[in-house]
Every structure is written in C-alpha cells, then in structure tokens.
Amino acid sequence: QVHLVESGGGLVQAGGSLTLSCAASGRIFSINAMGWYRQAPGKQREYVAEITSGGTTNYGDSVKGRFTISRDNAKNTMYLQMTNLKVEDTAVYYCSALTVAAGWGSWGQGTQVTVSS
C-alpha cells in the first residue's frame, strides 16, 4: 500500500501563491505517477495535475500556466506550486498515486486551500 499525506494548505488572497506538498510512504516503488485533484463544496472532484515517474507532467485546463507540479524522488515528495490564485481555486486538494495494482486508488486526507477576494 501507498500512504499519502498532504500539507501546505491555508488561506491566501486572490493573486497570491501557495505550495502544497504530498509525502509518500509505503510501497513507493510501485508508484507510476502521482497527481493532484481538488473538490470544492457541492462540486465533483476535479483533476488538477499529474506527474509520471519519468517526469512527464499534465495539467487541467483551469490551472495551466498558473500551477506547477514537481516531485523530489529523494524525499518521496510531490509538490504543487500554485500562483496567481483565484477565488475559484478554493477547494480541498488531494494527492493521489497511480499503481498497477490499485490504479488511482491511493489518496491522502486532503488539505484545504481557501482563496479570498
């Protein structure tokens, strides 16, 4: 199993920046990719970004050009650098890991990001 713990959420004004972290432990070797998702109140969970074990990145349309996903393999940690934050970025952000055995079945507990106007 893969265990994921997010951190770094908080309250920020619109236009500001915030960096989220996701620390992975457990069967790290089984991870093929890691990603960020978010869920705002009353809305479905939304894809934000992902990064493969080879370093390839993909982003959801709503965050392209503003968010940057990265990973530090030595620290088993993934990051999401968020800039030019908008009120509509307010959500609980979750990290997830893709493994052959479980697909995108490993999830963290989430971290709240609130952007004020």
Biopython code that builds the backbone (N, CA, C, O; Angstrom):
import numpy as np
from Bio.PDB.StructureBuilder import StructureBuilder

atoms = [
    (1, "GLN", "N", (0.824, -1.204, 0.000)),
    (1, "GLN", "CA", (0.000, 0.000, 0.000)),
    (1, "GLN", "C", (0.855, 1.249, 0.000)),
    (1, "GLN", "O", (2.004, 1.243, 0.441)),
    (2, "VAL", "N", (0.274, 2.306, -0.499)),
    (2, "VAL", "CA", (0.943, 3.611, -0.510)),
    (2, "VAL", "C", (0.193, 4.538, 0.431)),
    (2, "VAL", "O", (-1.033, 4.636, 0.378)),
    (3, "HIS", "N", (0.936, 5.215, 1.289)),
    (3, "HIS", "CA", (0.345, 6.154, 2.238)),
    (3, "HIS", "C", (0.748, 7.562, 1.832)),
    (3, "HIS", "O", (1.927, 7.839, 1.610)),
    (4, "LEU", "N", (-0.239, 8.453, 1.735)),
    (4, "LEU", "CA", (-0.001, 9.814, 1.259)),
    (4, "LEU", "C", (-0.471, 10.832, 2.294)),
    (4, "LEU", "O", (-1.548, 10.691, 2.872)),
    (5, "VAL", "N", (0.340, 11.847, 2.518)),
    (5, "VAL", "CA", (-0.010, 12.902, 3.466)),
    (5, "VAL", "C", (0.249, 14.258, 2.827)),
    (5, "VAL", "O", (1.379, 14.586, 2.467)),
    (6, "GLU", "N", (-0.819, 15.043, 2.691)),
    (6, "GLU", "CA", (-0.705, 16.387, 2.122)),
    (6, "GLU", "C", (-0.448, 17.409, 3.228)),
    (6, "GLU", "O", (-0.793, 17.199, 4.391)),
    (7, "SER", "N", (0.162, 18.510, 2.832)),
    (7, "SER", "CA", (0.360, 19.633, 3.742)),
    (7, "SER", "C", (0.525, 20.899, 2.908)),
    (7, "SER", "O", (0.724, 20.842, 1.694)),
    (8, "GLY", "N", (0.438, 22.040, 3.584)),
    (8, "GLY", "CA", (0.702, 23.304, 2.918)),
    (8, "GLY", "C", (-0.515, 24.140, 2.583)),
    (8, "GLY", "O", (-0.381, 25.262, 2.094)),
    (9, "GLY", "N", (-1.698, 23.611, 2.841)),
    (9, "GLY", "CA", (-2.889, 24.389, 2.561)),
    (9, "GLY", "C", (-3.024, 25.576, 3.502)),
    (9, "GLY", "O", (-2.306, 25.690, 4.495)),
    (10, "GLY", "N", (-3.956, 26.453, 3.169)),
    (10, "GLY", "CA", (-4.173, 27.609, 4.019)),
    (10, "GLY", "C", (-5.036, 28.651, 3.346)),
    (10, "GLY", "O", (-5.684, 28.392, 2.332)),
    (11, "LEU", "N", (-5.030, 29.826, 3.927)),
    (11, "LEU", "CA", (-5.816, 30.956, 3.432)),
    (11, "LEU", "C", (-4.884, 31.934, 2.730)),
    (11, "LEU", "O", (-3.850, 32.316, 3.278)),
    (12, "VAL", "N", (-5.249, 32.335, 1.523)),
    (12, "VAL", "CA", (-4.422, 33.262, 0.762)),
    (12, "VAL", "C", (-5.330, 34.205, -0.023)),
    (12, "VAL", "O", (-6.446, 33.839, -0.391)),
    (13, "GLN", "N", (-4.859, 35.389, -0.270)),
    (13, "GLN", "CA", (-5.647, 36.351, -1.047)),
    (13, "GLN", "C", (-5.529, 36.040, -2.537)),
    (13, "GLN", "O", (-4.544, 35.458, -2.990)),
    (14, "ALA", "N", (-6.529, 36.432, -3.267)),
    (14, "ALA", "CA", (-6.507, 36.262, -4.716)),
    (14, "ALA", "C", (-5.260, 36.922, -5.285)),
    (14, "ALA", "O", (-4.882, 38.021, -4.880)),
    (15, "GLY", "N", (-4.632, 36.239, -6.225)),
    (15, "GLY", "CA", (-3.392, 36.722, -6.801)),
    (15, "GLY", "C", (-2.157, 36.205, -6.088)),
    (15, "GLY", "O", (-1.038, 36.360, -6.577)),
    (16, "GLY", "N", (-2.359, 35.600, -4.951)),
    (16, "GLY", "CA", (-1.245, 35.097, -4.164)),
    (16, "GLY", "C", (-0.789, 33.724, -4.590)),
    (16, "GLY", "O", (-1.267, 33.164, -5.577)),
    (17, "SER", "N", (0.148, 33.190, -3.822)),
    (17, "SER", "CA", (0.753, 31.900, -4.148)),
    (17, "SER", "C", (0.749, 30.993, -2.932)),
    (17, "SER", "O", (0.706, 31.447, -1.789)),
    (18, "LEU", "N", (0.795, 29.711, -3.209)),
    (18, "LEU", "CA", (0.825, 28.703, -2.154)),
    (18, "LEU", "C", (1.451, 27.447, -2.741)),
    (18, "LEU", "O", (1.254, 27.144, -3.918)),
    (19, "THR", "N", (2.202, 26.720, -1.929)),
    (19, "THR", "CA", (2.783, 25.462, -2.387)),
    (19, "THR", "C", (2.320, 24.320, -1.497)),
    (19, "THR", "O", (2.485, 24.361, -0.278)),
    (20, "LEU", "N", (1.745, 23.311, -2.113)),
    (20, "LEU", "CA", (1.303, 22.117, -1.410)),
    (20, "LEU", "C", (2.359, 21.021, -1.531)),
    (20, "LEU", "O", (3.090, 20.947, -2.519)),
    (21, "SER", "N", (2.421, 20.187, -0.521)),
    (21, "SER", "CA", (3.329, 19.039, -0.531)),
    (21, "SER", "C", (2.530, 17.767, -0.300)),
    (21, "SER", "O", (1.488, 17.777, 0.356)),
    (22, "CYS", "N", (3.038, 16.673, -0.849)),
    (22, "CYS", "CA", (2.441, 15.360, -0.634)),
    (22, "CYS", "C", (3.569, 14.370, -0.388)),
    (22, "CYS", "O", (4.343, 14.061, -1.294)),
    (23, "ALA", "N", (3.655, 13.884, 0.823)),
    (23, "ALA", "CA", (4.703, 12.933, 1.188)),
    (23, "ALA", "C", (4.176, 11.512, 1.051)),
    (23, "ALA", "O", (3.110, 11.178, 1.566)),
    (24, "ALA", "N", (4.932, 10.689, 0.355)),
    (24, "ALA", "CA", (4.525, 9.300, 0.127)),
    (24, "ALA", "C", (5.383, 8.356, 0.951)),
    (24, "ALA", "O", (6.573, 8.590, 1.162)),
    (25, "SER", "N", (4.754, 7.291, 1.407)),
    (25, "SER", "CA", (5.477, 6.244, 2.130)),
    (25, "SER", "C", (4.841, 4.907, 1.797)),
    (25, "SER", "O", (3.793, 4.848, 1.153)),
    (26, "GLY", "N", (5.476, 3.844, 2.235)),
    (26, "GLY", "CA", (4.952, 2.521, 1.929)),
    (26, "GLY", "C", (5.598, 1.952, 0.679)),
    (26, "GLY", "O", (6.819, 2.011, 0.529)),
    (27, "ARG", "N", (4.787, 1.398, -0.225)),
    (27, "ARG", "CA", (5.302, 0.747, -1.431)),
    (27, "ARG", "C", (5.600, 1.789, -2.508)),
    (27, "ARG", "O", (4.954, 1.827, -3.555)),
    (28, "ILE", "N", (6.588, 2.629, -2.227)),
    (28, "ILE", "CA", (6.959, 3.725, -3.127)),
    (28, "ILE", "C", (7.337, 3.207, -4.503)),
    (28, "ILE", "O", (7.030, 3.837, -5.515)),
    (29, "PHE", "N", (7.994, 2.076, -4.541)),
    (29, "PHE", "CA", (8.495, 1.538, -5.808)),
    (29, "PHE", "C", (7.364, 1.191, -6.768)),
    (29, "PHE", "O", (7.591, 1.062, -7.971)),
    (30, "SER", "N", (6.148, 1.040, -6.245)),
    (30, "SER", "CA", (5.025, 0.649, -7.087)),
    (30, "SER", "C", (4.316, 1.845, -7.741)),
    (30, "SER", "O", (3.383, 1.665, -8.524)),
    (31, "ILE", "N", (4.761, 3.055, -7.419)),
    (31, "ILE", "CA", (4.091, 4.256, -7.931)),
    (31, "ILE", "C", (4.553, 4.562, -9.353)),
    (31, "ILE", "O", (5.750, 4.716, -9.598)),
    (32, "ASN", "N", (3.615, 4.651, -10.287)),
    (32, "ASN", "CA", (3.920, 5.000, -11.672)),
    (32, "ASN", "C", (3.715, 6.483, -11.942)),
    (32, "ASN", "O", (4.372, 7.064, -12.806)),
    (33, "ALA", "N", (2.813, 7.080, -11.210)),
    (33, "ALA", "CA", (2.548, 8.506, -11.379)),
    (33, "ALA", "C", (1.890, 9.015, -10.101)),
    (33, "ALA", "O", (1.338, 8.243, -9.317)),
    (34, "MET", "N", (1.961, 10.328, -9.910)),
    (34, "MET", "CA", (1.276, 10.958, -8.791)),
    (34, "MET", "C", (0.522, 12.162, -9.308)),
    (34, "MET", "O", (0.900, 12.771, -10.309)),
    (35, "GLY", "N", (-0.533, 12.490, -8.621)),
    (35, "GLY", "CA", (-1.343, 13.593, -9.124)),
    (35, "GLY", "C", (-2.044, 14.366, -8.027)),
    (35, "GLY", "O", (-2.094, 13.950, -6.870)),
    (36, "TRP", "N", (-2.577, 15.494, -8.423)),
    (36, "TRP", "CA", (-3.369, 16.353, -7.539)),
    (36, "TRP", "C", (-4.786, 16.462, -8.105)),
    (36, "TRP", "O", (-4.985, 16.614, -9.310)),
    (37, "TYR", "N", (-5.743, 16.383, -7.216)),
    (37, "TYR", "CA", (-7.143, 16.591, -7.529)),
    (37, "TYR", "C", (-7.690, 17.576, -6.501)),
    (37, "TYR", "O", (-7.086, 17.792, -5.450)),
    (38, "ARG", "N", (-8.821, 18.161, -6.810)),
    (38, "ARG", "CA", (-9.437, 19.069, -5.845)),
    (38, "ARG", "C", (-10.935, 18.928, -5.879)),
    (38, "ARG", "O", (-11.516, 18.526, -6.887)),
    (39, "GLN", "N", (-11.551, 19.263, -4.772)),
    (39, "GLN", "CA", (-13.007, 19.210, -4.689)),
    (39, "GLN", "C", (-13.518, 20.418, -3.928)),
    (39, "GLN", "O", (-13.193, 20.621, -2.758)),
    (40, "ALA", "N", (-14.316, 21.208, -4.605)),
    (40, "ALA", "CA", (-14.945, 22.365, -3.990)),
    (40, "ALA", "C", (-16.306, 21.946, -3.444)),
    (40, "ALA", "O", (-16.878, 20.957, -3.904)),
    (41, "PRO", "N", (-16.830, 22.684, -2.473)),
    (41, "PRO", "CA", (-18.131, 22.336, -1.897)),
    (41, "PRO", "C", (-19.227, 22.236, -2.955)),
    (41, "PRO", "O", (-19.413, 23.147, -3.761)),
    (42, "GLY", "N", (-19.932, 21.139, -2.940)),
    (42, "GLY", "CA", (-21.035, 20.967, -3.869)),
    (42, "GLY", "C", (-20.635, 20.598, -5.277)),
    (42, "GLY", "O", (-21.484, 20.520, -6.165)),
    (43, "LYS", "N", (-19.340, 20.368, -5.498)),
    (43, "LYS", "CA", (-18.861, 20.035, -6.843)),
    (43, "LYS", "C", (-18.157, 18.681, -6.832)),
    (43, "LYS", "O", (-17.747, 18.166, -5.792)),
    (44, "GLN", "N", (-18.039, 18.132, -8.038)),
    (44, "GLN", "CA", (-17.336, 16.861, -8.172)),
    (44, "GLN", "C", (-15.821, 17.075, -8.080)),
    (44, "GLN", "O", (-15.308, 18.169, -8.316)),
    (45, "ARG", "N", (-15.137, 16.002, -7.733)),
    (45, "ARG", "CA", (-13.690, 16.075, -7.666)),
    (45, "ARG", "C", (-13.127, 16.379, -9.052)),
    (45, "ARG", "O", (-13.554, 15.788, -10.044)),
    (46, "GLU", "N", (-12.180, 17.289, -9.117)),
    (46, "GLU", "CA", (-11.644, 17.791, -10.376)),
    (46, "GLU", "C", (-10.158, 17.466, -10.493)),
    (46, "GLU", "O", (-9.398, 17.595, -9.533)),
    (47, "TYR", "N", (-9.771, 17.050, -11.668)),
    (47, "TYR", "CA", (-8.362, 16.773, -11.959)),
    (47, "TYR", "C", (-7.594, 18.086, -12.019)),
    (47, "TYR", "O", (-8.040, 19.050, -12.641)),
    (48, "VAL", "N", (-6.425, 18.116, -11.361)),
    (48, "VAL", "CA", (-5.605, 19.321, -11.358)),
    (48, "VAL", "C", (-4.331, 19.106, -12.166)),
    (48, "VAL", "O", (-4.060, 19.844, -13.113)),
    (49, "ALA", "N", (-3.551, 18.096, -11.794)),
    (49, "ALA", "CA", (-2.274, 17.874, -12.478)),
    (49, "ALA", "C", (-1.745, 16.499, -12.107)),
    (49, "ALA", "O", (-2.154, 15.900, -11.112)),
    (50, "GLU", "N", (-0.825, 16.015, -12.935)),
    (50, "GLU", "CA", (-0.166, 14.759, -12.622)),
    (50, "GLU", "C", (1.265, 14.781, -13.124)),
    (50, "GLU", "O", (1.613, 15.550, -14.020)),
    (51, "ILE", "N", (2.086, 13.931, -12.537)),
    (51, "ILE", "CA", (3.475, 13.801, -12.952)),
    (51, "ILE", "C", (3.828, 12.323, -12.927)),
    (51, "ILE", "O", (3.573, 11.632, -11.941)),
    (52, "THR", "N", (4.416, 11.841, -14.018)),
    (52, "THR", "CA", (4.765, 10.429, -14.106)),
    (52, "THR", "C", (6.127, 10.179, -13.458)),
    (52, "THR", "O", (6.847, 11.110, -13.098)),
    (53, "SER", "N", (6.451, 8.920, -13.323)),
    (53, "SER", "CA", (7.742, 8.568, -12.749)),
    (53, "SER", "C", (8.889, 9.054, -13.633)),
    (53, "SER", "O", (10.011, 9.238, -13.162)),
    (54, "GLY", "N", (8.599, 9.259, -14.905)),
    (54, "GLY", "CA", (9.615, 9.763, -15.814)),
    (54, "GLY", "C", (9.691, 11.265, -15.868)),
    (54, "GLY", "O", (10.557, 11.828, -16.538)),
    (55, "GLY", "N", (8.771, 11.932, -15.152)),
    (55, "GLY", "CA", (8.812, 13.383, -15.091)),
    (55, "GLY", "C", (7.860, 14.097, -16.039)),
    (55, "GLY", "O", (7.820, 15.327, -16.054)),
    (56, "THR", "N", (7.098, 13.357, -16.828)),
    (56, "THR", "CA", (6.125, 13.987, -17.719)),
    (56, "THR", "C", (4.985, 14.574, -16.898)),
    (56, "THR", "O", (4.478, 13.937, -15.974)),
    (57, "THR", "N", (4.589, 15.788, -17.243)),
    (57, "THR", "CA", (3.536, 16.471, -16.492)),
    (57, "THR", "C", (2.339, 16.772, -17.378)),
    (57, "THR", "O", (2.470, 16.955, -18.588)),
    (58, "ASN", "N", (1.180, 16.819, -16.756)),
    (58, "ASN", "CA", (-0.062, 17.214, -17.425)),
    (58, "ASN", "C", (-0.877, 18.047, -16.454)),
    (58, "ASN", "O", (-0.805, 17.867, -15.239)),
    (59, "TYR", "N", (-1.659, 18.968, -17.020)),
    (59, "TYR", "CA", (-2.434, 19.877, -16.191)),
    (59, "TYR", "C", (-3.875, 19.977, -16.686)),
    (59, "TYR", "O", (-4.161, 19.825, -17.873)),
    (60, "GLY", "N", (-4.754, 20.232, -15.750)),
    (60, "GLY", "CA", (-6.116, 20.542, -16.129)),
    (60, "GLY", "C", (-6.163, 21.931, -16.753)),
    (60, "GLY", "O", (-5.323, 22.783, -16.461)),
    (61, "ASP", "N", (-7.139, 22.149, -17.603)),
    (61, "ASP", "CA", (-7.211, 23.413, -18.338)),
    (61, "ASP", "C", (-7.330, 24.618, -17.402)),
    (61, "ASP", "O", (-6.805, 25.691, -17.699)),
    (62, "SER", "N", (-8.007, 24.443, -16.293)),
    (62, "SER", "CA", (-8.262, 25.575, -15.408)),
    (62, "SER", "C", (-7.021, 26.051, -14.653)),
    (62, "SER", "O", (-7.024, 27.144, -14.087)),
    (63, "VAL", "N", (-5.969, 25.246, -14.639)),
    (63, "VAL", "CA", (-4.773, 25.629, -13.876)),
    (63, "VAL", "C", (-3.532, 25.785, -14.750)),
    (63, "VAL", "O", (-2.476, 26.178, -14.254)),
    (64, "LYS", "N", (-3.643, 25.488, -16.026)),
    (64, "LYS", "CA", (-2.486, 25.598, -16.921)),
    (64, "LYS", "C", (-1.919, 27.004, -16.889)),
    (64, "LYS", "O", (-2.653, 27.990, -16.963)),
    (65, "GLY", "N", (-0.598, 27.078, -16.778)),
    (65, "GLY", "CA", (0.069, 28.367, -16.766)),
    (65, "GLY", "C", (0.137, 29.013, -15.393)),
    (65, "GLY", "O", (0.835, 30.009, -15.204)),
    (66, "ARG", "N", (-0.597, 28.442, -14.422)),
    (66, "ARG", "CA", (-0.592, 29.023, -13.067)),
    (66, "ARG", "C", (-0.024, 28.040, -12.026)),
    (66, "ARG", "O", (0.599, 28.452, -11.047)),
    (67, "PHE", "N", (-0.242, 26.773, -12.246)),
    (67, "PHE", "CA", (0.213, 25.753, -11.297)),
    (67, "PHE", "C", (1.367, 24.964, -11.907)),
    (67, "PHE", "O", (1.433, 24.762, -13.119)),
    (68, "THR", "N", (2.274, 24.524, -11.038)),
    (68, "THR", "CA", (3.398, 23.695, -11.469)),
    (68, "THR", "C", (3.528, 22.501, -10.545)),
    (68, "THR", "O", (3.629, 22.651, -9.327)),
    (69, "ILE", "N", (3.524, 21.316, -11.131)),
    (69, "ILE", "CA", (3.682, 20.092, -10.355)),
    (69, "ILE", "C", (5.122, 19.625, -10.473)),
    (69, "ILE", "O", (5.737, 19.728, -11.534)),
    (70, "SER", "N", (5.647, 19.115, -9.379)),
    (70, "SER", "CA", (7.019, 18.599, -9.384)),
    (70, "SER", "C", (7.147, 17.510, -8.328)),
    (70, "SER", "O", (6.253, 17.315, -7.504)),
    (71, "ARG", "N", (8.265, 16.810, -8.366)),
    (71, "ARG", "CA", (8.482, 15.777, -7.362)),
    (71, "ARG", "C", (9.958, 15.688, -7.028)),
    (71, "ARG", "O", (10.823, 15.919, -7.872)),
    (72, "ASP", "N", (10.222, 15.351, -5.789)),
    (72, "ASP", "CA", (11.585, 15.124, -5.322)),
    (72, "ASP", "C", (11.667, 13.653, -4.937)),
    (72, "ASP", "O", (11.222, 13.261, -3.858)),
    (73, "ASN", "N", (12.229, 12.854, -5.812)),
    (73, "ASN", "CA", (12.252, 11.413, -5.587)),
    (73, "ASN", "C", (13.067, 11.042, -4.350)),
    (73, "ASN", "O", (12.763, 10.058, -3.675)),
    (74, "ALA", "N", (14.093, 11.823, -4.055)),
    (74, "ALA", "CA", (14.925, 11.535, -2.886)),
    (74, "ALA", "C", (14.130, 11.688, -1.591)),
    (74, "ALA", "O", (14.400, 11.016, -0.595)),
    (75, "LYS", "N", (13.148, 12.585, -1.625)),
    (75, "LYS", "CA", (12.329, 12.830, -0.441)),
    (75, "LYS", "C", (10.964, 12.154, -0.532)),
    (75, "LYS", "O", (10.141, 12.275, 0.374)),
    (76, "ASN", "N", (10.731, 11.437, -1.641)),
    (76, "ASN", "CA", (9.421, 10.799, -1.850)),
    (76, "ASN", "C", (8.283, 11.796, -1.670)),
    (76, "ASN", "O", (7.260, 11.492, -1.057)),
    (77, "THR", "N", (8.481, 12.980, -2.213)),
    (77, "THR", "CA", (7.513, 14.054, -2.027)),
    (77, "THR", "C", (7.164, 14.705, -3.357)),
    (77, "THR", "O", (8.026, 14.926, -4.207)),
    (78, "MET", "N", (5.899, 15.001, -3.514)),
    (78, "MET", "CA", (5.397, 15.706, -4.692)),
    (78, "MET", "C", (4.922, 17.088, -4.252)),
    (78, "MET", "O", (4.449, 17.267, -3.129)),
    (79, "TYR", "N", (5.053, 18.049, -5.142)),
    (79, "TYR", "CA", (4.684, 19.422, -4.813)),
    (79, "TYR", "C", (3.702, 19.973, -5.849)),
    (79, "TYR", "O", (3.652, 19.512, -6.990)),
    (80, "LEU", "N", (2.940, 20.952, -5.431)),
    (80, "LEU", "CA", (2.096, 21.700, -6.345)),
    (80, "LEU", "C", (2.276, 23.172, -6.016)),
    (80, "LEU", "O", (1.766, 23.671, -5.013)),
    (81, "GLN", "N", (3.012, 23.854, -6.882)),
    (81, "GLN", "CA", (3.210, 25.287, -6.717)),
    (81, "GLN", "C", (2.076, 26.010, -7.416)),
    (81, "GLN", "O", (1.875, 25.865, -8.622)),
    (82, "MET", "N", (1.345, 26.780, -6.651)),
    (82, "MET", "CA", (0.161, 27.467, -7.181)),
    (82, "MET", "C", (0.411, 28.970, -7.151)),
    (82, "MET", "O", (0.714, 29.531, -6.098)),
    (83, "THR", "N", (0.287, 29.607, -8.281)),
    (83, "THR", "CA", (0.475, 31.055, -8.375)),
    (83, "THR", "C", (-0.767, 31.695, -8.974)),
    (83, "THR", "O", (-1.621, 31.016, -9.544)),
    (84, "ASN", "N", (-0.853, 33.017, -8.834)),
    (84, "ASN", "CA", (-1.999, 33.764, -9.357)),
    (84, "ASN", "C", (-3.312, 33.082, -8.976)),
    (84, "ASN", "O", (-4.180, 32.859, -9.820)),
    (85, "LEU", "N", (-3.439, 32.763, -7.713)),
    (85, "LEU", "CA", (-4.607, 32.026, -7.241)),
    (85, "LEU", "C", (-5.876, 32.845, -7.401)),
    (85, "LEU", "O", (-5.878, 34.066, -7.239)),
    (86, "LYS", "N", (-6.958, 32.141, -7.723)),
    (86, "LYS", "CA", (-8.254, 32.748, -7.919)),
    (86, "LYS", "C", (-9.227, 32.213, -6.865)),
    (86, "LYS", "O", (-9.010, 31.150, -6.283)),
    (87, "VAL", "N", (-10.284, 32.960, -6.637)),
    (87, "VAL", "CA", (-11.289, 32.530, -5.669)),
    (87, "VAL", "C", (-11.808, 31.135, -6.032)),
    (87, "VAL", "O", (-12.076, 30.313, -5.155)),
    (88, "GLU", "N", (-11.943, 30.886, -7.317)),
    (88, "GLU", "CA", (-12.470, 29.590, -7.761)),
    (88, "GLU", "C", (-11.489, 28.436, -7.575)),
    (88, "GLU", "O", (-11.832, 27.285, -7.847)),
    (89, "ASP", "N", (-10.291, 28.725, -7.121)),
    (89, "ASP", "CA", (-9.352, 27.654, -6.782)),
    (89, "ASP", "C", (-9.601, 27.112, -5.373)),
    (89, "ASP", "O", (-8.984, 26.129, -4.963)),
    (90, "THR", "N", (-10.498, 27.749, -4.644)),
    (90, "THR", "CA", (-10.836, 27.299, -3.299)),
    (90, "THR", "C", (-11.402, 25.883, -3.336)),
    (90, "THR", "O", (-12.378, 25.611, -4.034)),
    (91, "ALA", "N", (-10.779, 24.989, -2.578)),
    (91, "ALA", "CA", (-11.187, 23.586, -2.580)),
    (91, "ALA", "C", (-10.332, 22.815, -1.586)),
    (91, "ALA", "O", (-9.352, 23.332, -1.049)),
    (92, "VAL", "N", (-10.721, 21.579, -1.357)),
    (92, "VAL", "CA", (-9.847, 20.637, -0.663)),
    (92, "VAL", "C", (-8.998, 19.961, -1.738)),
    (92, "VAL", "O", (-9.526, 19.415, -2.707)),
    (93, "TYR", "N", (-7.703, 20.004, -1.559)),
    (93, "TYR", "CA", (-6.778, 19.425, -2.534)),
    (93, "TYR", "C", (-6.289, 18.075, -2.015)),
    (93, "TYR", "O", (-5.850, 17.937, -0.874)),
    (94, "TYR", "N", (-6.385, 17.097, -2.897)),
    (94, "TYR", "CA", (-5.986, 15.739, -2.554)),
    (94, "TYR", "C", (-4.838, 15.291, -3.459)),
    (94, "TYR", "O", (-4.806, 15.625, -4.643)),
    (95, "CYS", "N", (-3.915, 14.548, -2.902)),
    (95, "CYS", "CA", (-2.927, 13.914, -3.763)),
    (95, "CYS", "C", (-3.276, 12.448, -3.903)),
    (95, "CYS", "O", (-3.901, 11.849, -3.029)),
    (96, "SER", "N", (-2.862, 11.893, -5.009)),
    (96, "SER", "CA", (-3.173, 10.507, -5.333)),
    (96, "SER", "C", (-1.979, 9.868, -6.019)),
    (96, "SER", "O", (-1.145, 10.551, -6.614)),
    (97, "ALA", "N", (-1.912, 8.560, -5.927)),
    (97, "ALA", "CA", (-0.826, 7.820, -6.562)),
    (97, "ALA", "C", (-1.401, 6.739, -7.461)),
    (97, "ALA", "O", (-2.389, 6.087, -7.126)),
    (98, "LEU", "N", (-0.762, 6.565, -8.607)),
    (98, "LEU", "CA", (-1.169, 5.550, -9.579)),
    (98, "LEU", "C", (-0.259, 4.343, -9.459)),
    (98, "LEU", "O", (0.957, 4.460, -9.612)),
    (99, "THR", "N", (-0.834, 3.193, -9.188)),
    (99, "THR", "CA", (-0.068, 1.950, -9.145)),
    (99, "THR", "C", (-0.748, 0.924, -10.036)),
    (99, "THR", "O", (-1.938, 1.035, -10.329)),
    (100, "VAL", "N", (0.003, -0.063, -10.460)),
    (100, "VAL", "CA", (-0.562, -1.110, -11.304)),
    (100, "VAL", "C", (-1.650, -1.867, -10.557)),
    (100, "VAL", "O", (-2.689, -2.205, -11.125)),
    (101, "ALA", "N", (-1.405, -2.126, -9.293)),
    (101, "ALA", "CA", (-2.330, -2.945, -8.507)),
    (101, "ALA", "C", (-3.644, -2.242, -8.212)),
    (101, "ALA", "O", (-4.705, -2.867, -8.210)),
    (102, "ALA", "N", (-3.570, -0.929, -7.961)),
    (102, "ALA", "CA", (-4.768, -0.243, -7.466)),
    (102, "ALA", "C", (-5.232, 0.908, -8.331)),
    (102, "ALA", "O", (-6.198, 1.586, -7.980)),
    (103, "GLY", "N", (-4.567, 1.151, -9.460)),
    (103, "GLY", "CA", (-4.936, 2.320, -10.265)),
    (103, "GLY", "C", (-4.733, 3.579, -9.436)),
    (103, "GLY", "O", (-3.790, 3.663, -8.648)),
    (104, "TRP", "N", (-5.620, 4.562, -9.614)),
    (104, "TRP", "CA", (-5.558, 5.777, -8.799)),
    (104, "TRP", "C", (-6.334, 5.499, -7.501)),
    (104, "TRP", "O", (-7.322, 6.166, -7.193)),
    (105, "GLY", "N", (-5.867, 4.515, -6.767)),
    (105, "GLY", "CA", (-6.606, 4.100, -5.582)),
    (105, "GLY", "C", (-6.026, 4.557, -4.268)),
    (105, "GLY", "O", (-6.604, 4.290, -3.214)),
    (106, "SER", "N", (-4.893, 5.242, -4.302)),
    (106, "SER", "CA", (-4.276, 5.728, -3.071)),
    (106, "SER", "C", (-4.511, 7.222, -2.973)),
    (106, "SER", "O", (-4.200, 7.975, -3.896)),
    (107, "TRP", "N", (-5.069, 7.645, -1.832)),
    (107, "TRP", "CA", (-5.431, 9.048, -1.646)),
    (107, "TRP", "C", (-4.970, 9.544, -0.294)),
    (107, "TRP", "O", (-4.945, 8.791, 0.680)),
    (108, "GLY", "N", (-4.601, 10.827, -0.235)),
    (108, "GLY", "CA", (-4.308, 11.466, 1.025)),
    (108, "GLY", "C", (-5.600, 11.947, 1.666)),
    (108, "GLY", "O", (-6.690, 11.761, 1.126)),
    (109, "GLN", "N", (-5.452, 12.568, 2.825)),
    (109, "GLN", "CA", (-6.636, 13.019, 3.569)),
    (109, "GLN", "C", (-7.138, 14.381, 3.084)),
    (109, "GLN", "O", (-8.242, 14.800, 3.434)),
    (110, "GLY", "N", (-6.337, 15.059, 2.291)),
    (110, "GLY", "CA", (-6.735, 16.357, 1.747)),
    (110, "GLY", "C", (-6.220, 17.524, 2.575)),
    (110, "GLY", "O", (-6.004, 17.406, 3.781)),
    (111, "THR", "N", (-6.031, 18.638, 1.909)),
    (111, "THR", "CA", (-5.630, 19.874, 2.580)),
    (111, "THR", "C", (-6.452, 21.028, 2.004)),
    (111, "THR", "O", (-6.600, 21.145, 0.788)),
    (112, "GLN", "N", (-6.971, 21.857, 2.865)),
    (112, "GLN", "CA", (-7.881, 22.931, 2.452)),
    (112, "GLN", "C", (-7.099, 24.127, 1.920)),
    (112, "GLN", "O", (-6.155, 24.602, 2.551)),
    (113, "VAL", "N", (-7.505, 24.595, 0.770)),
    (113, "VAL", "CA", (-6.979, 25.844, 0.209)),
    (113, "VAL", "C", (-8.149, 26.800, 0.061)),
    (113, "VAL", "O", (-9.141, 26.481, -0.594)),
    (114, "THR", "N", (-8.032, 27.959, 0.666)),
    (114, "THR", "CA", (-9.082, 28.964, 0.588)),
    (114, "THR", "C", (-8.489, 30.249, 0.036)),
    (114, "THR", "O", (-7.529, 30.791, 0.585)),
    (115, "VAL", "N", (-9.072, 30.730, -1.056)),
    (115, "VAL", "CA", (-8.611, 31.962, -1.688)),
    (115, "VAL", "C", (-9.680, 33.030, -1.484)),
    (115, "VAL", "O", (-10.826, 32.870, -1.903)),
    (116, "SER", "N", (-9.290, 34.110, -0.840)),
    (116, "SER", "CA", (-10.236, 35.191, -0.568)),
    (116, "SER", "C", (-10.095, 36.311, -1.591)),
    (116, "SER", "O", (-9.028, 36.528, -2.165)),
    (117, "SER", "N", (-11.188, 37.004, -1.799)),
    (117, "SER", "CA", (-11.182, 38.091, -2.786)),
    (117, "SER", "C", (-10.715, 39.403, -2.181)),
    (117, "SER", "O", (-10.651, 40.416, -2.877)),
]
sb = StructureBuilder()
sb.init_structure("model")
sb.init_model(0)
sb.init_chain("A")
sb.init_seg("    ")
for serial, (resi, resn, name, xyz) in enumerate(atoms, 1):
    if name == "N":
        sb.init_residue(resn, " ", resi, " ")
    sb.init_atom(name, np.array(xyz, "f"), 0.0, 1.0, " ", f" {name:<3s}", serial, name[0])
structure = sb.get_structure()
